[in-house]
Amino acid sequence: MPLIKNPDHPDQAICQNLRTKANYVPDMQSEHYMDVHHPYNCYFCLVTLDAVGPDDSPVSTEDCTSERRCYKPLVSSLPA
């Protein structure tokens, strides 16, 4: 299965615990809702339910990379 790419780090997948309110808007629900970085988006972590991750660092498409110990790559459910 393909990884859903991180718009700020195209060589990496987006973290599966990273969310925005767009996840819960029916018209925005697709495999590509985070393809583009929107600076006005408020990101939060599903583990902490806050703008700070379990490692006490901020969460965003820019910050949530494979260098963090809490990072888990999001895999697409669509066929390649």
N, C-alpha and C positions, 0 to 999 in steps of 0.2 A: 504494500500500500504506500502511496506517496505521502510525504510529509507536507504539512501546511506551512508554507514559507513565512518567515518573519520579515516584515517589510523593512526593518532597520538593519537586519543581518540576513540577507538573502541566502547565504550558505548554510543557515540553520533553520530548524523548524521552530514554530511558535511554541511556547510552553503550554502544556495542556491545562494548567491551573490559572492561566492568565485570562481575564474576562473584562468586558465592558458592558454597559447597559445595552449595547447593540445586540448582545447575545439573546436578549429577551424580547426584542421587537420582532414580531412575526415577519415583516417585510425584509428584515436584515438577516434572517436565519438562512445561512447558506454555508458552504464549505469555504467561502472566500470573504467572510465578513471582516477579516483583519488584513486583507491583502495590501491595504494602503494605510500608512500611519497618519492619523488625524491628531494634530496637536491639542485639540480641545477635548479629546476623549479622556474620561476618567477611568483608569484601569484599577482592578482589584484582584487579589489572589483568592482562589477558591479554598485554599488551606486555611488562611487566616481571616478571610472575609474582610480584608482591609487593604489599604494602598501600600502596605508594608508586608513583605513576604516572611516566611518562617525563619529566614536568616537575618531578619531585621534590616533588610535593604529595600529600597523602593521598588515597586513593580511597574513595568511598562514594556512595550515592545523593544525599547532600547536597552533596558536594564536586565530583562529576563533572558539570559543566554545560557549556553551549556557550561559556562564557567561557574555558575552557581550550583551549590550542592542540592538544592531543592528542584532544579530544572528537570522536567519530563517532556520529551518531544511529543507534539500532537500529531497523530497519524490520521490521514483522511479516510473517510468511510466510502468514498467514491472509487470506482475502479480506475486504474491508471490509464 
